[in-house]
Amino acid sequence: MAVMTSSATRIDPDALARALEGCARGDHACLREIYDRIAPQMTGVAIRLLRRRDLAEDVVHDTFVRIWEKAATFDPARGSAVTWIFAILRHRALNVLRAEGRTDLTDDFEPLALASDAPDAEAVVCALSEAGALRRCLERLDPPRRVAIVLAYTRGLSHGELAGRMGIPLGTAKSWIRRSLLALRECMA
Amino acid sequence: MSEDLDARAGEYVLGLLDHDEAEACAARLVADPAFARAVEHWRSRLAEFDLSAPAQVPSAAVWARIAAATARPAAAPSPARTTRPASGWRLALAAAWESLPVWRGIGMGAAAAALLLAIGLGFQMRETARAPVLVAVLLSDDNRPAAVVNTFRDGRAELVPLAALRAPEGKALQVWTLWDRARGPVSVGLVNALHSLDLQLKGLPTAVPEQLFEVTLEPAGGSPTGRPTGPILMKGTASRAL
């Protein structure tokens, strides 16, 4: 928990929600406040997904333009400012991943490479708070299923790519993920 | 049934779906409030992955580009946001901002509206005694009208912003004009936030068609070199007003 303190202070959902309201009023300083608070975290997430800083920075740019234009549609009753912002970022980044350029980004993905991904995925799990439900519940999954969930979210892998990397048929991969998701849901309820 | 809905929402939030499947989910967000709630639930369950990613400071150019691209009014605030519950059209809005075609439409609509505003502004001014001789529409780097410069017969010139733009802490917005490449750009205004302002054209030759006006982001107090050093936030050339 201690290592998260500085970013947790900056990524204060209430402060971000107030800044979004400011953006909705056309107060440009509020957009800058959001940028100062959360742009480094957004850039980190985008680089992890896209693995190229230039593409990641383009996605961060596009996300801020949308935040500015769509701030008035943010509704605190439906969810936190943090998930609202990251949903825009992830949607943009996944679009880039799914676009034609994707093959460039995945050239270094070897088939059946899940074993070599496992240390990366376990590092992602270790970065989660020990006290948090996400880590506790991920650790209850079988290791290959845990790795699959983590890679899907943090690298943006599709069903097909996961199946290829796990060396299992697509249908099997889909039912693994589905059961893992339902187990996570039960555990985190 | 609820398992299917929840698993589908989870797959969507994980990012596993191909483009068509993801678009179908975006449409379902509009039509199916239970699905929208399930998606929001997954987003918050998995948010810690994003919050625990190693942070990376973006390069300075990123903010400069954002500042330029957002140099226009944000969407009008929704009129009844404090009282309205999560109604169907709000969900429709939520899905609409995830749809690229809708975005393109909104972007083009906004640009068109701003251009009409610029043209309208030009008409209104022509009807007054202070008809401008030259008008320059300054466009941001994504080609949206961001400000208008009007020059007048008596040598005055004014800049009228079409969008809110404020310089970040420690920075300033500097207005430049260029009519002679040999002389180079000359500073004609320095502000922290864009507002209607008179440009300092005294002592300069009378403005001419094709004369360039631009706004750059500079250190507070203005460019230390007397020439633009920061990113261009908007620019445009003057045309004779009919």
Interface residues (C-beta under 8 A of the other chain):
Chain A: M4 S7 A8 I11 C23 A24 R25 G26 D27 H28 A29 L31 R32 Y35 A39 P40 Q41 T43 G44 V45 I47 R48 R53 A56 E57 V60 H61 F64 V65 R66 W68 E69 K70 A71 A72 T73 D75 A77 R78 G79 S80 V82 T83 F86 A87 I88 R90 H91 L94 N95 R98 V124 A127 L128 S129 G132 A133 L134 R135 I149 V150 A152 Y153 T154 G156 L157 S158 H159 G160 L162 I177 R178 L181 L182 L184 R185 M188
Chain B: E3 D6 A7 G10 E11 V13 L14 G15 L16 L17 D18 H19 A22 A36 E40 R43 S44 R45 L46 A47 E48 F49 D50 L51 S52 A53 P54 A55 Q56 V57 P58 S59 A61 V62 W63 R65 I66 A67 A69 T70 P73 A74 A75 A76 P77 S78 R81 P85 A86 R90 L93 A94 W97 E98 L100 W103 I106 A110 A164 L165 R166 P168 E169 A193
